[in-house]
Amino acid sequence: MPRYYFDLCDDSGLYPDDEGLELPSIDAARQEAAHSLADMLRDAVRDGTGRAVRQMSVAVRNDVGPVIRVKFGLV
């Protein structure tokens, strides 16, 4: 199975994934990225920083390079 890495990014910085996950498909990686972003947003709201956060994203890459990115942003 291919290995996908999920790099997290928000207003305070970039947090690269050094371990990754083995997933069966790009669709599975897309779903994992969406769940990760939802978890980031939920955590920001719960700890009170949600109003301060303007942007969050999860960039998915494999051993070759970038694959997809899911983003949240306030206008």
HUNORMO-V237344 format. One record per backbone hydrogen bond with DSSP energy under -0.5 kcal/mol. NH is the residue of the N-H (numbers start at 1). CO is the residue of the C=O. E is the energy in kcal/mol with one decimal. If there is no record, write none. Layout:
NH|CO|E, NH|CO|E
//
This chain:
2|23|-0.6, 4|21|-3.1, 5|61|-3.3, 7|5|-0.7, 7|59|-2.8, 8|6|-0.5, 8|15|-2.2, 9|57|-2.3, 10|13|-2.3, 11|55|-0.7, 13|10|-1.6, 15|8|-3.7, 16|14|-0.5, 18|16|-0.7, 21|4|-2.8, 23|2|-2.1, 23|21|-0.6, 29|25|-1.7, 30|26|-2.6, 31|27|-2.2, 32|28|-2.2, 33|29|-2.3, 34|30|-2.2, 35|31|-2.2, 36|32|-2.4, 37|33|-2.3, 38|34|-2.2, 39|35|-2.3, 40|36|-2.2, 41|37|-2.4, 42|38|-2.5, 43|39|-2.6, 44|40|-2.1, 45|41|-2.1, 46|42|-2.5, 47|43|-2.2, 48|45|-1.0, 49|44|-1.3, 50|44|-2.1, 52|49|-1.1, 53|49|-1.3, 56|72|-2.4, 57|9|-2.5, 58|70|-2.4, 59|7|-2.7, 60|58|-0.6, 60|68|-3.3, 61|5|-2.2, 62|65|-2.5, 67|60|-3.3, 68|60|-1.2, 70|58|-2.2, 72|56|-2.8, 74|54|-2.5
//
